[in-house]
Amino acid sequence: MVYSPDIDLLSLPTGDQLPSSDDTPVDNEDQNFLPNLLLFALLSLWSDRTDWYFAADMAVYHTTGVSPNVPVVPDGFLSLGVPRIKGDTFRRSYVVWEENWVVPTLVLEVVSHSYGDEYEDKMLLYAKLGVLYYVVYNPLFWRRDGHQPFEVYRLEEGSYQQQIGEPYWMPEVGLGIGRGRYKNGRLEREVLYWFDDRGQRHLTPEEQAQQAAQQAQQELERYRLHFGALPEV
């Protein structure tokens, strides 16, 4: 993280004094659904950890832009090495100077119906901020924008280099990220998931509960086959 030497650090506003977002509504469902799906998966995967923070559509205040009062608002971001909850309250925004200058390790942008400079201004800003991984998900408009539907960039010597392979493994995070199918009743859609280092997809909490229920049912069936009836309670 690099900040401007022209800024008086003692005069920087606190998180309570700053808006939690830019109040710009999302223009497609993926911008809300996908980051929250990743968040809920992390709540299960990292339930025993308190050194991470993931947020969706939250303002990130920093000192590398035009003003520390002007945030960038990713669709989703992950920071490592920060407390999951600060004190007994949840964050209203992510204020870098109140996070010991820890910037997000990963930022996710879902490309909008209206072009949002995901491949230009935002990419330059995140690079300047020092975000290690920049993920751009563009399932609908990739031909329009001249890119691939799913791209991962890694910060190398101050600029982003596009990576190859999907799911893409991020050793600094301890997770991979990639696309997969999500089913809910009759509905099925493409979403983003976390993966392990072997390329196996981590299950969502919903899938884990379904798997546990199926295993319990199988145990009951095996008991019936062997003993003919369930034990008295």
VEXDREN-2710 file (C-alpha; in Angstrom, 1 decimal):
% VEXDREN-2710
k/r/px/py/pz
1/MET/0.0/0.0/0.0
2/VAL/1.4/3.4/-1.1
3/TYR/-0.2/6.7/0.1
4/SER/0.4/10.2/-1.1
5/PRO/3.0/12.1/1.0
6/ASP/0.8/15.2/0.5
7/ILE/-1.9/13.8/2.8
8/ASP/-1.9/14.7/6.5
9/LEU/-2.5/11.3/8.0
10/LEU/-3.8/12.9/11.3
11/SER/-6.5/14.7/9.4
12/LEU/-8.0/11.6/7.7
13/PRO/-11.6/11.0/8.5
14/THR/-12.8/8.0/10.5
15/GLY/-14.9/5.2/9.3
16/ASP/-17.9/6.5/11.1
17/GLN/-17.6/9.8/9.2
18/LEU/-17.6/8.1/5.8
19/PRO/-20.4/6.7/3.7
20/SER/-20.6/2.9/3.5
21/SER/-21.0/2.8/-0.3
22/ASP/-21.3/5.2/-3.3
23/ASP/-25.1/4.6/-3.3
24/THR/-25.0/3.5/-6.9
25/PRO/-27.4/0.6/-7.4
26/VAL/-26.2/-2.5/-9.0
27/ASP/-27.6/-3.1/-12.5
28/ASN/-27.6/-6.9/-12.5
29/GLU/-28.3/-9.7/-10.0
30/ASP/-24.9/-11.2/-10.3
31/GLN/-23.2/-8.2/-8.7
32/ASN/-25.0/-9.0/-5.5
33/PHE/-25.5/-12.8/-5.7
34/LEU/-22.0/-13.9/-6.7
35/PRO/-20.0/-12.1/-4.0
36/ASN/-22.5/-13.1/-1.3
37/LEU/-22.3/-16.8/-2.4
38/LEU/-18.5/-16.6/-2.0
39/LEU/-18.9/-14.9/1.4
40/PHE/-21.3/-17.6/2.7
41/ALA/-18.9/-20.3/1.5
42/LEU/-16.0/-18.6/3.4
43/LEU/-18.1/-18.4/6.6
44/SER/-18.2/-22.2/6.5
45/LEU/-14.7/-22.9/5.1
46/TRP/-13.0/-20.6/7.5
47/SER/-15.3/-20.8/10.4
48/ASP/-12.4/-21.3/12.8
49/ARG/-10.5/-18.3/11.5
50/THR/-10.9/-14.7/12.5
51/ASP/-8.1/-13.1/10.4
52/TRP/-10.0/-12.4/7.2
53/TYR/-12.7/-10.1/6.0
54/PHE/-14.9/-10.4/2.8
55/ALA/-17.5/-7.8/1.8
56/ALA/-19.8/-7.2/-1.1
57/ASP/-20.6/-3.7/-2.6
58/MET/-18.7/-2.0/0.3
59/ALA/-16.7/1.2/0.0
60/VAL/-13.0/0.9/0.3
61/TYR/-11.4/4.2/1.4
62/HIS/-7.7/4.7/0.5
63/THR/-5.2/7.4/0.0
64/THR/-4.0/6.5/-3.5
65/GLY/-6.8/8.3/-5.4
66/VAL/-8.0/11.8/-6.0
67/SER/-9.1/12.2/-2.3
68/PRO/-9.3/9.9/0.8
69/ASN/-13.0/10.8/0.8
70/VAL/-13.6/9.2/-2.6
71/PRO/-13.8/5.4/-2.3
72/VAL/-13.7/2.6/-4.7
73/VAL/-16.6/0.2/-4.4
74/PRO/-15.7/-3.3/-5.7
75/ASP/-18.5/-5.9/-6.2
76/GLY/-16.6/-8.0/-3.7
77/PHE/-13.2/-8.1/-2.0
78/LEU/-11.2/-10.2/0.4
79/SER/-8.7/-8.9/2.9
80/LEU/-6.3/-11.2/4.9
81/GLY/-4.6/-10.4/8.2
82/VAL/-7.4/-8.2/9.5
83/PRO/-10.0/-9.0/12.2
84/ARG/-13.2/-10.6/11.0
85/ILE/-15.1/-8.3/13.3
86/LYS/-13.7/-5.1/14.8
87/GLY/-14.6/-4.9/18.4
88/ASP/-18.3/-5.8/18.8
89/THR/-19.5/-4.2/15.7
90/PHE/-19.5/-4.8/11.9
91/ARG/-17.7/-2.5/9.5
92/ARG/-19.8/0.1/7.7
93/SER/-16.9/0.6/5.2
94/TYR/-13.4/-0.6/4.8
95/VAL/-11.0/2.2/5.7
96/VAL/-7.4/1.3/4.8
97/TRP/-5.8/3.6/7.4
98/GLU/-7.9/2.1/10.1
99/GLU/-6.9/-1.4/9.0
100/ASN/-3.2/-1.0/9.6
101/TRP/-2.9/-0.1/5.9
102/VAL/-3.8/-3.7/4.9
103/VAL/-5.4/-3.5/1.4
104/PRO/-7.6/-6.2/-0.1
105/THR/-5.7/-9.3/-1.3
106/LEU/-8.4/-10.0/-3.9
107/VAL/-11.0/-7.9/-5.7
108/LEU/-13.9/-9.1/-7.8
109/GLU/-15.7/-7.1/-10.4
110/VAL/-18.8/-8.3/-12.3
111/VAL/-19.1/-6.4/-15.5
112/SER/-22.2/-4.2/-15.8
113/HIS/-24.7/-3.7/-18.5
114/SER/-23.3/-0.3/-18.8
115/TYR/-19.5/-0.3/-19.3
116/GLY/-17.8/0.4/-16.0
117/ASP/-14.1/0.6/-16.9
118/GLU/-13.3/-2.8/-15.3
119/TYR/-10.4/-3.3/-17.8
120/GLU/-9.1/0.3/-17.7
121/ASP/-9.5/2.8/-14.8
122/LYS/-10.5/0.2/-12.2
123/MET/-7.6/-2.0/-13.1
124/LEU/-5.1/0.9/-12.8
125/LEU/-6.6/2.0/-9.5
126/TYR/-6.4/-1.5/-8.0
127/ALA/-2.9/-1.9/-9.2
128/LYS/-1.9/1.4/-7.6
129/LEU/-3.7/0.4/-4.4
130/GLY/-1.6/-2.8/-4.3
131/VAL/-4.4/-5.4/-4.7
132/LEU/-2.7/-8.7/-5.5
133/TYR/-5.5/-10.5/-7.4
134/TYR/-8.0/-8.8/-9.6
135/VAL/-10.8/-11.1/-10.9
136/VAL/-13.2/-9.9/-13.6
137/TYR/-16.3/-11.9/-14.3
138/ASN/-18.0/-11.0/-17.6
139/PRO/-20.3/-13.8/-18.8
140/LEU/-22.6/-11.6/-20.9
141/PHE/-20.5/-8.8/-22.4
142/TRP/-17.0/-10.3/-22.9
143/ARG/-17.4/-10.2/-26.7
144/ARG/-18.4/-6.6/-26.5
145/ASP/-15.4/-5.8/-24.4
146/GLY/-12.9/-8.0/-26.2
147/HIS/-12.1/-10.2/-23.2
148/GLN/-12.8/-13.6/-21.8
149/PRO/-15.8/-14.4/-19.6
150/PHE/-13.6/-15.1/-16.6
151/GLU/-10.2/-13.5/-16.1
152/VAL/-7.7/-13.5/-13.2
153/TYR/-4.9/-10.9/-13.0
154/ARG/-2.0/-11.0/-10.6
155/LEU/0.0/-7.9/-9.6
156/GLU/3.6/-8.3/-10.7
157/GLU/6.1/-5.4/-10.5
158/GLY/3.3/-2.8/-10.2
159/SER/1.1/-4.0/-13.1
160/TYR/-1.5/-6.7/-13.7
161/GLN/-0.6/-9.8/-15.7
162/GLN/-3.4/-12.0/-16.9
163/GLN/-3.1/-15.6/-15.5
164/ILE/-4.0/-18.9/-17.2
165/GLY/-5.9/-21.9/-15.9
166/GLU/-9.3/-22.4/-14.3
167/PRO/-9.9/-22.8/-11.5
168/TYR/-7.0/-20.6/-10.7
169/TRP/-5.1/-21.4/-7.6
170/MET/-4.0/-18.5/-5.4
171/PRO/-1.3/-19.7/-2.9
172/GLU/-1.3/-16.5/-0.9
173/VAL/-5.1/-17.0/-0.3
174/GLY/-5.0/-20.7/0.1
175/LEU/-8.0/-21.0/-2.3
176/GLY/-8.7/-21.3/-6.0
177/ILE/-11.5/-19.5/-7.8
178/GLY/-13.4/-20.5/-10.9
179/ARG/-16.8/-21.1/-12.5
180/GLY/-19.3/-23.8/-11.8
181/ARG/-23.0/-24.6/-12.0
182/TYR/-25.4/-23.6/-9.2
183/LYS/-28.7/-25.4/-8.8
184/ASN/-31.7/-24.3/-6.7
185/GLY/-34.7/-26.3/-7.4
186/ARG/-35.4/-26.1/-11.1
187/LEU/-33.2/-23.1/-11.5
188/GLU/-29.6/-23.5/-12.7
189/ARG/-27.0/-20.9/-13.4
190/GLU/-23.3/-20.3/-13.7
191/VAL/-21.6/-18.8/-10.6
192/LEU/-18.2/-18.4/-9.0
193/TYR/-16.9/-20.9/-6.5
194/TRP/-13.9/-21.5/-4.3
195/PHE/-11.7/-24.5/-5.1
196/ASP/-8.9/-26.5/-3.3
197/ASP/-5.4/-26.9/-4.6
198/ARG/-6.4/-30.1/-6.5
199/GLY/-9.0/-28.2/-8.5
200/GLN/-11.9/-29.7/-6.5
201/ARG/-14.8/-27.4/-5.8
202/HIS/-15.6/-26.6/-2.2
203/LEU/-19.2/-27.2/-1.3
204/THR/-21.5/-24.4/-0.3
205/PRO/-23.1/-24.6/3.2
206/GLU/-26.4/-25.6/1.6
207/GLU/-24.7/-28.4/-0.2
208/GLN/-22.9/-29.5/2.9
209/ALA/-26.3/-29.7/4.7
210/GLN/-27.8/-31.7/1.9
211/GLN/-24.8/-34.1/1.9
212/ALA/-25.1/-34.6/5.6
213/ALA/-28.9/-35.3/5.3
214/GLN/-28.2/-37.8/2.5
215/GLN/-25.5/-39.6/4.6
216/ALA/-27.9/-39.7/7.6
217/GLN/-30.6/-41.2/5.4
218/GLN/-28.2/-43.8/4.0
219/GLU/-27.2/-44.8/7.5
220/LEU/-30.9/-45.3/8.4
221/GLU/-31.4/-47.4/5.3
222/ARG/-28.4/-49.6/6.2
223/TYR/-29.7/-50.0/9.8
224/ARG/-33.1/-51.1/8.4
225/LEU/-31.5/-53.6/6.1
226/HIS/-29.6/-55.2/9.0
227/PHE/-32.0/-55.0/11.9
228/GLY/-35.4/-54.4/10.2
229/ALA/-36.5/-51.5/12.4
230/LEU/-35.2/-48.4/14.0
231/PRO/-34.2/-48.5/17.7
232/GLU/-36.6/-47.3/20.4
233/VAL/-35.9/-43.8/21.6
END
